[in-house]
Amino acid sequence: MNNLNRFLESTLLKPTMSATDLDFLVRDAIEEQFVGVCVPPFWLKKVRRDLGEENIQLVTVIGFPFGYSDTATKVFETREAIRQGADELDLVWSQTAYHSGMNWPKIEIAQIAKICHEEERILKVIIETGNLNEKQIVEACMICQDAGVDFVKTSTGYASAGAKVGDVLLMRETLSSSVGIKASGGIKTLDFAQDLIKAGADRIGTSSAKALMDSWRNSQSLLK
């Protein structure tokens, strides 16, 4: 693998984050040329300015972290995030509706996918695999695919478990090749990130992106 940086979305979604933390995030992203940075909606305008013309996707979250917001609220969040410069939107699907046996998650996702695609934006949907069994992961992937998403994402980082290699393998077996997979949640080591990529992850969302790149460079130097 000679382009780990183009798999990495550097993420900063902690409650105590500061503007200084954000400056470091953007600096590292530009230096490393990560594929994207994922930040809270509050900081979109600043990060859009700071990224300038860099080839780095500006990512934000919708309905984060539990997906409890009603659809109208998520639609408003989506439109506002796009207006403020987001390139990609990571939507937390309605877990409570899904676990209640309702068809609403598919309806909601389809509405938001339509908005994103009309504005030429990318939609990723977080299904929170840590709260699903294997049968439910397959079902969730098909709901997302049928609703027109661009990526299915494993986790918010707020569940009891984050990304797992087995879950990513199952997702890749289920989804068509036109739907990407973003693995996120607890990805702190190079070996784990590489295992997820081998399993089928197209993106790695992590707060440890800079450390992963440092580890990757060290591993490359040992091979020389």
N, C-alpha and C positions, 0 to 999 in steps of 0.2 A: 504494500500500500504506500504510494508515494504522494498522497494528497489528503492526509487525515484532516487537515484544516477545513476542507470543503465538505466534510460530514458534520462539523461541529457548529451547533448553535450555542453561543455563550449566554447563559441565563442568569438574571439577577431579579429574583422575585421574593426576597426575604423581607419580613415586616420592618426590620430596623435599618434598611438600606438608606444611604445618604447620597447626596449629589456627588460627593467625592468618590463613593463606591462606583457610581455610574460613570464618572470620568475615567476611572481605571478600566472599567468594562469596555468602553468604547476605544480607549487607547490600545488595549490588548487585541481587540477585534480587528482594528486597522493594521496593527503590526503583523498579526498572524493571518490576516485575510480569512477569517472565519466566514462560513456561509451566511451566518446571521447572528443577531443579538436579540434576545427576548427580554422585554422590560414591561413593567406595569403601564397601563394606559396613561397614568398621570405624567409620565416622563416622555411620551412620544414626541412632542414638539421639540424638546431639547435634543433628544438623540437624533431626530431627523436632521436638525441643523448641524450637529456635531459630525455625523457621518458624511455629510456633503454628497459628493459624487462617487463615494466608494461603492464598489460592487459587493455590498453586504446587505442582506435582507433585514429589514426592521420588522420584528415580530412582537405581537402583544397578545394578551389573553382576554377572553370574553367569558363572563359567567364564572370567573375563577374565585375560589378553588373547588366549589362543590356543585356548581351547575344549578343552584336552586332558583336563580332568577327566572321570571316568566319570559315567554318568548318576545313580547314587546320590548322588554328591557334589554334583552340580548340583541335584538335588532337595532335598537338605538345605540348600544355600545359599539356594535359593528360599524354602523354608518359613521359614528363619531371617530372611531379609531382610523378608519379609512381617510376621513377628512383631515386628520392630523398627521397622516403620512405613513401609516402602517402598510407594509407590503404583504404580510402574512398574518393570519388570525388563528389563534389556538383556542377553540371553543370547547368548554366543558359541557358535555351533553347532559341532558336531564336525567341524572341517575335515579332520582326519586320516581320519575315517570316510568322509566324502564323497569325498575324493580316492582312497580305496581302493575306491570303487564299491559301498559298503555302503548298505543301506536304513536304517541305524541313525539317522542324523540326523532323519529324519521321525518315527520312533518316539520318540526322546528329546524332540523339540520338542513332540509331541502330549501326552506325559506332563506336561511342565512347563506347557503351555498350560492343561491341565485344572486343575492346582493353582491357577494364577493366576486363572482365571475363576471357580472356586468361591469364591475370596476377593475377587472383584470387583476384581482388579488387571489392569493392562495388561502384555502381553508383547510386547517387541520382540526380534527375532532378528538378530544381526549376522552377515552372510554373508561379510564381508571381500572386497568386490568387487575389490580390488587383486590378489587371488590367483586371479581367475576370468576366463575369456574370455566373450564375449557369450553363447554357447550355454549356458555354465555358469551365468551370471547368471540367465538365463531359467529354467533348471532349478531353481536354488536358490530363486528366488521362488515357483515352483509348489510345491516341497516345503514351504516355510514356509506358504503359503496353505492347502494341503491339511491341514496339521497344526493349523490354527486360530489362527495368530498375529494380533496386532492391527496390528503394524508390521513391516516389513523395514527393517533398518538397513544402511547401506553398509559402515561401517568401524570398527575399533577405534582407529586412529591408529598402530598398530604394524606395519602392512604397508608395502610399498614405495610404495604410493599410497593416497590417501584418497578422498574423494568426487570424482566427476566428473559434469559435466552430462550427458554422453552416457549414462553408466550410469543416472542417475536417470530420464532419458527412457525408456530401455529398461525399467526396472523399472515405471514408470507404465503403459507400454503392455502389460506382462505381467500385472500384478496387477489384481484387481478393485477397484472404487472403495471397497469396504468395508475394504480393507487400506491402512494408511498407510505412508508412506515417511519414514524419518529419515536425513538426510544428515549425515555427520560425517567428520572427518579432514581437517585442513589448511584449514579455512574461516576465513580471517583478514581478508577484505575484504568490504565491503558489496556491491560489484558481484557478487562470486562468490556470496555468500549469496542475493542477489536472483535471479541466474540459476538457482540450484538450486531456488528456490521456484517460479519460472516453469516449470521443467522438470517439476515435480510433487512436490517435497519438501513434506511437511506439517510437519516438524520440522527444525530445524537444531541439531545438537549441536556446541558450540564452546567453547573456552576463551577466546574473544575476544568474548563476548556484549556486555559493557559497551562495548568499543571499537566494535563494530558499531552499537550504539544511538547512540553519540556521532556516528558518521559519518552515520547515517540522519537525525538531527536537523539536522546541518549541511546535508545535501542538501535537506531540507525548507525550511530557512530561505532557501536560495538561490532556491527556486521562488516565494517570496513577493515 
